[in-house]
């Protein structure tokens, strides 16, 4: 059985109303929309690692309460695996 996590030190938590710690980065940085760098692409090593999870990912995508985004992501991963 997994060991319970210890207490969390709240001193490193940034409050939601705190000023940004990265004023030079647009809020859309890391997203494939708007200004800033897009999301990083998966490389061959990432695809190989994800391959072992595909049966579970396909199962999750097949669940009735799976989101359309989840289903689409799993379809995209499966298509890239097939290449």
C-alpha positions as CSV (number, residue, x, y, z in Angstrom):
1,X,0.0,0.0,0.0
2,X,1.2,3.5,-0.8
3,X,2.6,5.6,2.1
4,X,0.6,8.6,3.0
5,X,2.1,11.9,1.9
6,X,3.6,14.1,4.6
7,X,2.6,17.6,5.5
8,X,2.9,20.2,2.7
9,X,5.0,23.3,3.3
10,X,2.8,26.2,2.3
11,X,5.6,28.7,2.1
12,X,6.3,27.8,-1.6
13,X,2.7,28.2,-2.7
14,X,2.0,31.3,-4.8
15,X,-1.3,32.9,-4.0
16,X,-3.8,33.2,-6.9
17,X,-3.9,37.0,-6.6
18,X,-0.1,37.4,-6.6
19,X,1.5,39.2,-9.5
20,X,3.0,37.0,-12.3
21,X,6.4,35.6,-11.7
22,X,7.1,35.7,-15.5
23,X,6.0,39.1,-16.8
24,X,7.9,38.6,-20.0
25,X,5.8,35.6,-21.0
26,X,2.3,35.9,-22.5
27,X,-0.4,34.1,-20.7
28,X,-0.8,31.8,-23.7
29,X,2.8,30.6,-23.6
30,X,2.9,26.8,-23.9
31,X,-0.5,26.6,-25.6
32,X,-1.0,26.1,-29.4
33,X,-3.0,29.4,-29.6
34,X,-2.1,33.0,-29.2
35,X,1.2,34.6,-28.5
36,X,4.2,32.7,-27.0
37,X,5.7,29.3,-27.7
38,X,3.4,26.5,-28.6
39,X,3.1,23.2,-26.8
40,X,6.2,21.0,-27.2
41,X,5.8,18.2,-29.8
42,X,6.2,14.6,-28.7
43,X,9.4,13.1,-29.9
44,X,10.1,9.4,-30.9
45,X,11.1,8.5,-27.3
46,X,7.9,9.9,-25.9
47,X,5.8,8.0,-28.4
48,X,7.6,4.8,-27.6
49,X,6.9,5.3,-23.9
50,X,3.3,6.1,-24.4
51,X,2.9,3.0,-26.6
52,X,2.8,0.8,-23.5
53,X,-0.1,2.8,-22.1
54,X,-2.2,2.7,-25.3
55,X,-4.5,-0.1,-24.1
56,X,-5.3,1.8,-21.0
57,X,-5.7,5.1,-22.8
58,X,-8.0,3.5,-25.4
59,X,-10.1,2.0,-22.5
60,X,-10.4,5.4,-20.8
61,X,-11.3,7.0,-24.2
62,X,-14.1,4.4,-24.6
63,X,-15.7,5.2,-21.3
64,X,-19.1,6.9,-21.6
65,X,-18.0,9.9,-19.5
66,X,-14.7,10.4,-21.4
67,X,-14.5,13.9,-22.8
68,X,-14.3,14.6,-26.5
69,X,-10.8,16.1,-25.9
70,X,-9.6,12.8,-24.3
71,X,-11.0,10.7,-27.2
72,X,-9.4,13.1,-29.8
73,X,-6.0,12.9,-28.0
74,X,-6.0,9.1,-27.8
75,X,-7.0,9.0,-31.5
76,X,-4.1,11.3,-32.4
77,X,-1.6,9.2,-30.3
78,X,-2.8,6.0,-31.9
79,X,-2.4,7.5,-35.4
80,X,1.1,8.6,-34.6
81,X,1.9,5.1,-33.2
82,X,0.8,3.6,-36.5
83,X,3.3,5.6,-38.6
